[in-house]
Amino acid sequence: MNIEDLKSLMDGFDPASLLPELDSVFSLVATVCKVAILAGPIVLLVLGLAYLFLSPKEANYYFGYRCYYGMGSVQAWRFTQRLAGIVLGGLGLVLTGVALVASVGFGSMDAEALVWRAAGCMILEAVATIAGIVFINVTAAMKFDKKGEFRKKEKMACIFS
C-alpha cells in the first residue's frame, strides 16, 4: 500500500465522528454523581435496618456492630446493636433525603460545578458517618465496662465543699 492510496482512503474520514456526543457524556457524569452521593446513605440505611432486625442475639465476630465495650456481655451486645441500628438507620434516612435534594439540580449544572457539589455531598456524608460511629462507641464506653457490665454511677465530689 502506498501513500496515495492511504490519502484517498482517509480523504472523507472525520475523526470527530468517532467521539460520543457531549450531551450524552455530560448526562452520564450527572448520573454517576447521583449514584455516588446516594450509595453511601443507602448503605447506611440498610446497615441500620440489619443491625436493628437481623443482628444475632449474642456477640460474634461475623455479623453485627462490633466495638470493644459492646462485646463484653449479651446485654451490652444487644444495647450496642439497637443503638447502632437507630443511629446508622436514622443517619442513612436523613442523608438520603439530603442527597436527593442536592441532586435535584444536577441536570442543569455544568460538569465542574456538578462534580464539586457531589464531592461536597460525599464529604458531608463521610463526616456525618464518622460522627455517628464515634457517638455509638462513646455511648457504649460510657454505659459499659470492658467486661460488659453496667458502669456504676459515681457521685461527683463537689469542688467547692
Wavefront OBJ file of the C-alpha trace (Angstrom):
o trace
v 0.000 0.000 0.000
v 1.408 3.382 -0.965
v 0.842 6.847 0.460
v -1.535 7.951 -2.295
v -3.898 5.019 -1.620
v -3.839 5.826 2.113
v -4.602 9.505 1.423
v -7.540 8.624 -0.808
v -8.854 6.201 1.850
v -8.670 8.836 4.585
v -9.941 11.691 2.419
v -13.587 11.628 3.570
v -12.913 10.414 7.107
v -13.686 12.708 10.048
v -12.038 11.557 13.326
v -14.532 13.588 15.369
v -17.255 11.206 14.220
v -15.724 8.539 16.484
v -16.231 10.651 19.633
v -19.513 10.467 21.547
v -21.825 13.458 21.681
v -21.007 15.791 24.557
v -24.619 15.815 25.762
v -24.524 12.083 26.378
v -21.170 12.377 28.179
v -22.433 15.141 30.478
v -25.665 13.283 31.221
v -23.529 10.284 32.132
v -21.499 12.472 34.531
v -24.737 13.621 36.201
v -25.912 10.024 36.564
v -22.581 8.894 38.021
v -22.632 11.781 40.520
v -26.201 10.944 41.595
v -25.281 7.312 42.152
v -22.115 8.315 44.018
v -23.897 10.548 46.505
v -26.812 8.144 47.027
v -24.760 4.967 47.508
v -23.377 5.810 50.957
v -26.654 6.827 52.621
v -28.483 3.807 51.208
v -25.759 1.504 52.558
v -26.101 3.204 55.967
v -29.862 2.742 55.889
v -29.553 -0.950 55.013
v -26.904 -1.489 57.717
v -29.059 0.294 60.286
v -32.057 -1.895 59.474
v -29.875 -5.004 59.543
v -28.486 -4.094 62.971
v -31.991 -3.472 64.274
v -33.745 -6.532 62.906
v -31.173 -9.124 61.817
v -28.358 -8.957 64.357
v -27.560 -12.153 66.271
v -28.670 -12.367 69.887
v -25.129 -12.936 71.161
v -21.803 -11.348 70.331
v -19.866 -12.820 67.422
v -17.066 -11.837 65.083
v -19.003 -12.262 61.828
v -22.054 -10.028 61.789
v -23.157 -7.079 63.859
v -21.773 -3.774 65.062
v -18.633 -4.715 66.964
v -16.937 -2.381 69.385
v -14.728 -3.089 72.361
v -17.281 -2.242 75.049
v -20.216 -3.749 73.188
v -18.896 -7.306 73.060
v -18.394 -7.924 76.777
v -21.831 -9.374 77.525
v -25.108 -10.234 75.873
v -26.734 -7.175 77.393
v -24.004 -4.864 76.083
v -24.172 -6.535 72.655
v -27.929 -6.060 72.335
v -27.739 -2.454 73.502
v -24.974 -1.687 71.012
v -26.851 -3.365 68.133
v -30.011 -1.425 68.899
v -28.128 1.862 69.242
v -26.148 1.256 66.028
v -29.343 0.382 64.172
v -31.127 3.506 65.306
v -28.183 5.864 64.739
v -26.995 4.466 61.399
v -30.503 3.873 60.070
v -31.621 7.366 61.013
v -28.442 8.848 59.610
v -28.948 6.918 56.379
v -32.529 8.141 56.113
v -31.590 11.783 56.703
v -28.584 11.660 54.372
v -30.662 10.007 51.640
v -33.085 12.915 51.836
v -30.240 15.443 51.760
v -28.643 13.688 48.781
v -31.933 13.618 46.876
v -32.456 17.344 47.473
v -28.867 18.111 46.489
v -29.116 16.082 43.277
v -32.286 17.777 42.004
v -30.411 20.424 40.018
v -27.718 18.147 38.637
v -29.182 18.125 35.120
v -28.866 21.886 34.652
v -25.374 22.356 36.142
v -22.124 22.450 34.232
v -19.854 19.455 34.735
v -17.294 21.099 37.005
v -19.855 22.558 39.427
v -21.732 19.260 39.408
v -18.641 17.262 40.385
v -17.722 19.752 43.121
v -21.228 19.605 44.587
v -21.140 15.794 44.521
v -17.721 15.805 46.208
v -19.027 18.183 48.881
v -22.021 15.916 49.492
v -19.791 12.855 49.836
v -17.519 14.682 52.304
v -20.569 15.695 54.347
v -21.783 12.093 54.332
v -18.371 10.804 55.448
v -18.118 13.311 58.312
v -21.668 12.531 59.474
v -20.952 8.788 59.338
v -17.764 9.159 61.367
v -19.616 11.294 63.917
v -22.316 8.614 64.196
v -19.769 5.855 64.712
v -17.921 7.883 67.345
v -21.238 8.555 69.107
v -22.075 4.839 69.196
v -18.636 3.863 70.512
v -18.513 6.618 73.156
v -22.037 5.810 74.341
v -21.161 2.124 74.685
v -17.942 3.008 76.533
v -19.797 5.285 78.930
v -22.522 2.740 79.633
v -20.489 -0.496 79.917
v -17.080 -1.525 81.206
v -14.739 -3.879 79.320
v -16.475 -6.943 80.805
v -19.844 -5.771 79.519
v -21.251 -4.826 82.900
v -23.048 -1.566 83.577
v -20.800 1.140 84.911
v -21.661 2.213 88.410
v -22.943 5.717 88.793
v -20.239 7.521 90.671
v -21.244 10.606 92.557
v -19.051 13.503 91.641
v -17.320 15.185 94.545
v -18.252 18.780 94.929
v -15.302 21.000 94.183
v -16.493 23.852 96.399
v -17.080 21.897 99.604
l 1 2 3 4 5 6 7 8 9 10 11 12 13 14 15 16 17 18 19 20 21 22 23 24 25 26 27 28 29 30 31 32 33 34 35 36 37 38 39 40 41 42 43 44 45 46 47 48 49 50 51 52 53 54 55 56 57 58 59 60 61 62 63 64 65 66 67 68 69 70 71 72 73 74 75 76 77 78 79 80 81 82 83 84 85 86 87 88 89 90 91 92 93 94 95 96 97 98 99 100 101 102 103 104 105 106 107 108 109 110 111 112 113 114 115 116 117 118 119 120 121 122 123 124 125 126 127 128 129 130 131 132 133 134 135 136 137 138 139 140 141 142 143 144 145 146 147 148 149 150 151 152 153 154 155 156 157 158 159 160 161
